[in-house]
Amino acid sequence: MKKTYKLVVIAFIICFSTSLRAQSTPGTLTFKVGEIAHSSTYSGTKRVFSVWIEYNTTGTTWSFVKTLYQSGRGVPNNHTPTWTSASASNVTGAAVNSTSSMSWSSGALQTLTWNGTNAAGTVVADGNYRVAVEETWNHGTTGTAVAYFPFTKGTTAVNQTPTNANFSNMTLTWTPTLATETFAKAPEAIVYPIPSKGVFSIDLKTDVKNIQVVDLLGKVIYNEDIKESTTSTTKKVDLSSFNDGVYMINVSNENGTSTYKVVLEK
């Protein structure tokens, strides 16, 4: 009894843990953002800019996932402190430009994409995420802007047009990559006439490899293997030598078997 109890507990734990396994839908996030002109110390291509992904772990707690873009003439740690604190300066898999910053003119768009993975390249669990954007155009905090744009990563597509006073022309889309299920299709046929005096016609709508007839006791009274293609073919089965009654005609291929009940009345 003790061994049985242990096996039941182990089975329950396995089933329970499997049911709690988080779904991780692959897909593509596309984030487009434009710059709004500011009176700037870092004019032109000198502006410091960082974009990254965060995950809502519990309540108001957000955790770093991956940097998408980072630039800033080699000074991002000092000039984008929010990104530095969140990411520990992790730029694995990011588009990095350390010699010059944004080459945007006012209103021009930067297009960034995310493939749903973390910095290690693993597809992350579905849930609540956000795109974080930080830009610095002057020395000090008065010349720095941070904005967050939340979205849900999952099996449902997301299309947003967020707004913010410091950025322009933004769009955020999440396009999930859903598995395409293909189902094997059993053969299809039309059998007639029913009842029949002996000869049944079988119009084959798909390819069939075997035709078999069995009586109600399961005895095979007719069997034909078919090697050639049978799509849109009509086959004849003559049961006139058998007793009146109900029979089953089975048509089969590699995907399965379809069964048709027929009645023989001579």
Secondary structure as the mmCIF struct_conf table of DSSP 4:
data_model
#
loop_
_struct_conf.conf_type_id
_struct_conf.id
_struct_conf.beg_label_comp_id
_struct_conf.beg_label_asym_id
_struct_conf.beg_label_seq_id
_struct_conf.end_label_comp_id
_struct_conf.end_label_asym_id
_struct_conf.end_label_seq_id
HELX_RH_AL_P HELX_RH_AL_P1 LYS A 2 SER A 19
TURN_TY1_P TURN_TY1_P1 LEU A 20 LEU A 20
HELX_LH_PP_P HELX_LH_PP_P1 ARG A 21 GLN A 23
STRN STRN1 GLY A 27 GLU A 35
BEND BEND1 THR A 41 TYR A 42
HELX_RH_3T_P HELX_RH_3T_P1 GLY A 44 LYS A 46
STRN STRN2 VAL A 48 THR A 58
TURN_TY1_P TURN_TY1_P2 GLY A 59 THR A 60
STRN STRN3 THR A 61 SER A 71
BEND BEND2 GLY A 72 GLY A 72
TURN_TY1_P TURN_TY1_P3 ARG A 73 GLY A 74
HELX_RH_AL_P HELX_RH_AL_P2 PRO A 76 HIS A 79
HELX_RH_AL_P HELX_RH_AL_P3 PRO A 81 SER A 87
TURN_TY1_P TURN_TY1_P4 ALA A 88 SER A 89
TURN_TY1_P TURN_TY1_P5 THR A 92 GLY A 93
BEND BEND3 ALA A 94 ALA A 94
STRN STRN4 ALA A 95 ASN A 97
BEND BEND4 SER A 98 SER A 100
HELX_LH_PP_P HELX_LH_PP_P2 TRP A 104 SER A 105
TURN_TY1_P TURN_TY1_P6 SER A 106 GLY A 107
STRN STRN5 LEU A 109 TRP A 114
BEND BEND5 GLY A 116 GLY A 116
STRN STRN6 THR A 117 THR A 117
TURN_TY1_P TURN_TY1_P7 ALA A 119 ALA A 120
BEND BEND6 GLY A 121 GLY A 121
HELX_LH_PP_P HELX_LH_PP_P3 THR A 122 THR A 122
STRN STRN7 VAL A 123 VAL A 123
HELX_LH_PP_P HELX_LH_PP_P4 VAL A 124 ALA A 125
BEND BEND7 ASP A 126 ASP A 126
STRN STRN8 GLY A 127 THR A 136
BEND BEND8 ASN A 138 GLY A 140
HELX_RH_3T_P HELX_RH_3T_P2 THR A 141 GLY A 143
STRN STRN9 THR A 144 LYS A 153
BEND BEND9 GLY A 154 THR A 156
STRN STRN10 VAL A 158 GLN A 160
STRN STRN11 ASN A 164 ASN A 164
TURN_TY1_P TURN_TY1_P8 ALA A 165 ASN A 166
STRN STRN12 PHE A 167 PRO A 176
STRN STRN13 ALA A 189 TYR A 192
BEND BEND10 ILE A 194 PRO A 195
STRN STRN14 SER A 196 SER A 196
BEND BEND11 LYS A 197 GLY A 198
STRN STRN15 VAL A 199 LEU A 204
BEND BEND12 LYS A 205 THR A 206
BEND BEND13 LYS A 209 LYS A 209
STRN STRN16 ASN A 210 ASP A 215
TURN_TY1_P TURN_TY1_P9 LEU A 216 LEU A 217
STRN STRN17 VAL A 220 ASP A 225
BEND BEND14 GLU A 228 GLU A 228
TURN_TY1_P TURN_TY1_P10 THR A 231 SER A 232
STRN STRN18 THR A 233 ASP A 238
TURN_TY1_P TURN_TY1_P11 SER A 240 SER A 241
BEND BEND15 PHE A 242 PHE A 242
BEND BEND16 ASP A 244 ASP A 244
STRN STRN19 GLY A 245 ASN A 253
TURN_TY1_P TURN_TY1_P12 GLU A 254 ASN A 255
STRN STRN20 GLY A 256 LEU A 264
#
